[in-house]
Amino acid sequence: MSLGDEHGHGDSARADTDPYGGGQTRTRLPDRTGDPYGGARRGARSSSRGVVTVVAVVVLLIAAIAFANRGSGSSGSASHGGSGARAEAAATAPTGTRPVTTRSAGLPSGFAHDQQGAQSAAANYAVTLGSTGMFKKDSRHAIVNLLYTPEAAAKLQGPMDQAYSADFLARMGLDADGNSPKGSTFVSRATPVGTAVRQYSATDARVSVWYMGLIGMSKTATTDPITSSWKTWTFDLRWNQNDWKIVSDTQQNGPAPVPGDDRAATSDQIRKAIEEYGGFTYAR
């Protein structure tokens, strides 16, 4: 796992930016006259970030209706797709067969011991490692101890504490304990778009999670407005303690879609959206 990206996942908040093992995404506010957050511009971090404009997420609703052979009068005669059809759909279609119903310390756990379970675990781990909980020492330690193997967690706690230094937190607009100023809302959220299995065995799996990250401070006037970026987070997982645990993880930029032309929301609109729209428990 690398320390160095600001959205904390793999290349995010570890050295200068990301805490969660690579979850924080580096972003830079586009250079334009109409700044939605009071004309604020990023300071020390802007030089190392790619320009990110408002990303328009286009949701394509595809309705697939299968009709049985009316002539036979039996629904059992309808074809539901052979193995080839399933393989083709598996790349994008949700195929999870077992929802996650258990939680440990408030986090999803008890993932299936198969490829789908490994993908579900990776997606949910990206969400957790990309959350605001990583910016507070106590919750960060609890998250790392829960999601990583004992050996990996022991090696990561010290470097992560150094990465989430008071100086780093101050540059994010937080105090030394990871709290946001009164009247403002700190946002750090990872939203998985899809997962892919790179390698799999009964004991180990490598799964990539493509996600969009949000990071910044919601406030009338801020030097760190909420921006978005796209990353791919790859987890090396091991079946340990009857669940999938992270051994190591890495991150890379993109793939990022072409930015849309949506008007940027105001700080207050973003704050309300973050508070009103909760996250999901993801399943493949």
N, C-alpha and C positions, 0 to 999 in steps of 0.2 A: 504494500500500500504506500502510496506516495503522499507526502505532506506538501501541499502547495496550492491547492485551488480553493477558491473562496466559497464555494457552495458546499464544502465539507464532504464530498463523497469521492474519495479516491484522489482527485486532484483538486479538491476544494478546500476545505478549511484546514488542512493539516499545517503546513508550514506558514503560510501567510494568509491562508484563506480557508480552507475547508476543514471542518471538524469531523465529520462522521466517517471518516475513512474514505473520503472522496466525495462528499455530497454537496459541498457548496459550489455553486456555479459562478464563475467569473462573468461579470457583465459590465457594460459601460453605457451610460445614458447617451443616446444619440445627440450629436451636436446640432441643436436646432433652437430657434428663438422662442418657440412656445413650449416651455417646460411645464409639464403638468403638475410638478411639485414645487411651484414657486421659483422656478429658474435654478434649482439646485443642480450642481454638477458634482460628480465623484472626484475625490482628491487623489490620494496616493495610489489607489488601486487602478485608476482609469487607464494608465499607460499600458497595463498588461492585459486588458480586457478587450474582447472583440466587440465591435459595435452591434448592439442588439436593439432592434426596433420592436414595436408591438407585434406580437405573434398572433395571427388570426388562426384559431383552431376551427377548421372546417369539419363538421361532423357529417359523415355520409351514412345515411340510413338505408341499408339494403334489406329489403323484405324478400325472403325466399319461401315460396309456398309449394309444397309437394302434394300432388294429387294422386290418389290411389287409382287403380284400374277400375273404373266404374263398371266395366263390363263384367268383371269377375265378382263384383259385389262384396269383395273382401278387402279390408284395409291392409291385411297382411301381405297382399300381393304387391303393394307399392314398394318401389325401390328407394332406399334411404341412402344410397351412395355406397359404392364399393370401397375397397382399400385405397384405390387411387384418389377418389374424391376426398376421402378423409385426409389423406396426406397433403393434398393441395390446400384444403381449408385450414389445416392446423397452423399455418403460418400467421394467420390473422384472426381466426374465429376463436372466441372463448370456448375452451373445451374441458374446463375443470369438472371433475366428477365428484369431488368431495369438498364441500365448503369447510373452512376452518372454523371450528366452534369453540375452541379452547383458547385461553389467554394466560400469559404469565406476566405478572407485574403490569397488567393492562395492555400488553402487546400480544398480537396474534402468535400462536405457537401450535405445536402438534401437527406439523405438515406431513402429508402423505410420503411414504418411503418409495417414491417413484419419480419419474421425470416431471410430471405435473406438479408434484409436491415441491420439488426443488425450484421450479419456476415460481410457484406461489410464494415460497419462502424468500427468494431473491427480490421479488417485487415489493413485498411488505417490508423487507429489511431496508430497501432503498428509501421507502417512505419514512421509516423510523429514523434512519441515520441522517435524513435530510430535514428533520424537524427542529423546532426551536429548543427541544429538550437537550440537544447536543451542546448548547451554549451555556448550560449550567452544570457545574462540576458534579454534583450529586446524581442528577438524572443521567448525565453522560456516562458516569461510571457504571450505573445500573444497566444502561442500554448496552454498553460494550460487553459487560459480563454476561448478559443474557444472549446476545446475538453471536458472539464469537466463541471459538473453542477456548478452553481455559488457558492454553498455551499462548494463543494469539492475543487474548485479552490482557494477559500479564505483560506482554511486550508493548502493547499499544497505549496503555493508560498513561504512562509517563510522557511519551511524545505528544499525545493528544492534549494533555494538560499544558504543555509548553506551547502547542499551537494555539490553544484558546487562552492566550495570555491576556492580561489586562489591557495591553496596548492594542492587541487585535480586536478585543471586544469594544474598546473605545472607538476604534475606526468603524465599527459596525453601528455605533451610536448607543451602545450598551454600557452599563456600569461594570465594575469588576466582578460582580456576581452574576452577570448575564441578564440583568433586568433592564427593560426599556424605560425611558424617561416618562414621567407622568404626562398623560394626554397623548401618548403616541403608542403605536402597535408595531412590534417587530414581527416581520414575516419571513419564514423560511419553510418552504414546502416543496417536496418532490412528488410529481405526478407521473407514474409509469404509463407509457403508451403501449408497450409490448415487451415480451421476453423471448429469448432464444437460447436453446440448449447447445452449447459448444462441445461439451464432453459429458459423458455420463457412465457411471458404474454403480453398483450397489452401495459402495462406500464413499465415492467422491463424485462431484458434479461441478461443471463450470457453466454458469448461466449469465447471459448479458441482459441488462435491463435498459431499454431506451426510455428516457424520461424528459419531462420539461420541469425546470426548476424555477422557483420564485424566491427572491431574496431582497430585503431592504426594509426601510422604516416608513411606516405610514404616519405622516405628520404634515401639518399645513406647510411648514418650511423645513426641509431636511436636506442634508448633503448626501444622503444615501437612499434615494427613492427606490421603490420596488420595481425591479426589472426582471426579465425572464431570459432563460437560456436553455439550450438543448444539450444533453449529454448522454453518453452510453456508459453504464456502470457494470463492470464485469466482476462477478463474485466466484471465488473458488470455495465450494462448500464441502463439508464432510458430515456424514451421518454419525452423530455423536449425542449421547444422552437421549436417545429416542427422538431426535429431531435433527433438522439440517442446521449446521452451525458454520459461520464464516471462518475460513482459514486465512484468506487474504483477499484483497480487492484492488482493482485498478479502474481508472476512468479516462475517457477521452472525449473530446468535443464532438458534438453532432451525433447523427446527421440532423441538420437544422432545415426546416422548410423555408420557403421564400416568405419573408415578412409580409403581412397584410397591410392594408391602409386604414385599419380601425383607429378611431380617435382614442388617445390614451385617457383612461379614467382619472378622476381627481383622487387625491389622497384619501378623502373621506369615503368615496365610493369603493376604493380598494379595501379600506379597513372594514367596512360593513360587509363586503363580500367574503373576506377571510373569516369574519366572525360568524356569518350566517351559513356558509357552505362548508360542511365538514368533509373529512376525507373518507376513504373506503378501506375495507379489507379486501385485498386483491387475491384472486384465484385464477389459475390458468384454465 
